[in-house]
Amino acid sequence: MKILMILTSHDEMGDSGRKTGFWLEEFAAPYYVFKDAGADITLATPKGGQPPIDPSSDSLEAQTDDTRRFKGDAETQKHLATTVKLSEMTEDRFDAIFYPGGHGPLWDLAEDADSKRLIEAFAAAGLPVGAVCHAPAVFRHTQGTDGKPLVSGRRVTGFTNTEEEAVGLTNVVPFLVEDMLKANGGNYEKGADWASFVLRDGKLVTGQNPASSAAAAREILALLK
């Protein structure tokens, strides 16, 4: 199994003066689900190199078994520090694509032409596409082979408006994931705030929040068996 994981290169929370990036748990949990299953993982970002970790996700209260494992895993830390450029990636080299979240993707990956190209190519080839928490932002401009938004008519989830409100960033983010998915015709569903909730519609897998990260990765693996 060859899996492409794509992370954000964006580290500014709009003009708020706050730092952002990817959410550590949303990278670490899926990474180890894939790695422990024997997958060959490629990490890519728009700029290449070390992607920014959201400082809030690296705080003491945000730690999980997977983030603690990452902290003691020099090999994975080196892998993360040397991501390849997204522009160099093609779908024919991989079996699935997966996007960890964090607020960063709202600014760069949601608008990135190479990300759009890859998602559309994976979907057209019938290959699994997964995104968790804020990462379903990457479906903002993607289209299916029918020319409609990729999520149109499909069961999808992502970070809820109430979760965004709880972290106080409703008026900082460029758009709300829940609202965008609905506007694109997605059949948006959600579970309880902060609880694991994952949907699989065909080869499209979406997770609601950080707690959904490992379960979303397991759904990708199920599609590869």
LINQUI-V905937 format. One record per residue. SS is DSSP state (2 for helix, 1 for strand, 0 for the rest). D_FIRST is the distance of its C-alpha to the first C-alpha in Angstrom with 1 decimal. Layout:
# LINQUI-V905937
SS/D_FIRST
SS/D_FIRST
This chain:
# LINQUI-V905937
0/0.0
1/3.8
1/6.4
1/10.0
1/12.6
1/16.1
1/19.3
0/23.0
0/25.4
0/28.4
0/30.6
1/33.8
0/34.7
0/36.7
0/40.2
0/40.5
0/40.3
0/37.5
1/34.2
0/30.8
0/27.2
1/23.9
0/24.3
2/23.1
2/22.2
2/20.1
2/18.0
2/18.1
2/17.5
2/14.2
2/13.1
2/13.9
2/12.4
2/8.9
2/10.0
2/11.7
0/8.9
0/7.4
0/4.8
1/6.0
1/8.4
1/10.9
1/14.2
1/16.7
1/20.2
0/23.1
0/25.1
0/22.6
1/23.4
0/24.0
0/23.7
0/26.6
1/26.4
0/28.7
2/31.5
2/32.0
2/28.5
2/29.3
0/32.5
2/33.4
2/33.4
2/30.0
0/28.3
0/25.9
2/24.4
2/21.2
2/23.3
2/25.4
2/22.4
2/21.5
2/25.1
0/25.0
0/21.7
2/22.8
2/19.5
2/17.9
2/21.2
2/21.1
2/17.6
2/19.0
2/22.2
0/20.7
1/18.7
1/18.6
1/20.6
2/19.4
2/21.5
2/19.5
0/16.2
0/15.5
2/13.3
2/12.6
2/10.3
0/7.7
0/6.2
1/8.3
1/11.1
1/13.0
1/16.6
0/18.4
0/22.1
0/25.4
2/28.3
2/27.3
2/25.2
2/28.4
0/29.9
0/27.4
0/24.1
0/26.1
0/28.1
0/25.6
2/25.5
2/22.2
2/20.6
2/22.3
2/21.3
2/17.6
2/17.8
2/20.0
2/17.8
2/14.6
2/17.1
2/18.9
0/15.8
0/15.1
0/11.8
1/11.8
1/14.0
1/14.9
1/17.9
1/20.1
0/23.8
0/25.3
2/22.1
2/22.8
2/25.4
2/23.0
2/23.9
0/27.5
0/27.7
0/24.7
1/25.7
0/24.3
0/25.1
0/28.4
0/29.5
0/29.7
1/27.9
0/24.3
0/25.2
0/28.4
0/29.0
0/25.8
1/25.6
1/24.6
0/25.4
0/25.6
0/28.1
0/31.4
2/34.7
2/36.2
2/33.6
2/34.3
2/37.9
2/37.6
0/36.2
0/39.0
0/37.1
0/37.9
0/40.3
0/38.2
0/34.9
0/35.0
0/34.0
0/33.1
2/29.6
2/31.1
2/33.8
2/31.6
2/29.2
2/32.3
2/34.0
0/31.0
0/31.6
0/28.9
1/29.8
1/29.6
0/29.5
0/29.7
0/30.2
0/32.5
0/32.4
0/30.2
0/28.8
0/25.1
0/24.8
1/21.7
1/21.7
1/19.3
1/20.8
0/18.8
0/15.5
1/17.3
1/17.1
1/19.8
1/21.2
0/24.8
0/25.2
2/24.0
2/24.3
2/21.7
2/18.9
2/17.2
2/17.8
2/16.4
2/13.0
2/13.2
2/14.0
2/10.9
2/8.9
2/11.7
2/11.1
2/7.6
0/9.4
